[in-house]
Amino acid sequence: MTGHIGLLKAPDVYTRLQTSSTCSTTSVVSVLIACMLLAGLSPFTGKVAAITVFFLITSPVATHIIARYAWEEGIVPWRSFK
């Protein structure tokens, strides 16, 4: 829920990207860890652990690719002028 609020209140692409990637990564990883705890020691736990590691590697890479594309398109980060 807080990720959605952060997405709506964020002023630019980069802060929205940070909010959404943090929210999605923590929620998916926590669900996968809960699955591993419920399953106990079984082959299923190993498969879920492999999926968790894969997700922890690919999610930040995808976020970086999107941010890099935004930077190359000339979208400048928001700055607060006080």
Order of alpha helices (4+ residues) and beta strands (2+ residues): alpha-alpha-alpha
